[in-house]
Amino acid sequence: MRSHAAVAAEFLGEDLVRGVIDDLEGSALPDNEKALLRYVRKVNGDPLSVSQTDIDSLQDVGWTQEAIYDALSVTALFNFYNTWVEGAGCRTRSDAFFSAVGKALHSEGYLHPWTKAE
């Protein structure tokens, strides 16, 4: 989360990102985006409780089925990645490391230089 928060802070500003992390409901994030993050939190915490009502609520605030599917897919993948990283005993990096990664990804993007077209 820390590396992606650092990238988001580069694009969106530290205040917004910190606000979302510290207090989603009180943050400056638009209401439809808060609804999507509530859904993601529910998927993370109690996936068996997710129902059609949750999906309908997201669609009511403008999210398409494709966007909801993407959010679900990213959530599931990151649950897998986090389980693997923690189970493998990978060590935690410093905030300075994540800040540097955020700045690099902001300026260079997520593609490695050798994959970019000239």
Beta strands, then each sheet from edge to edge (+ up, - down):
end
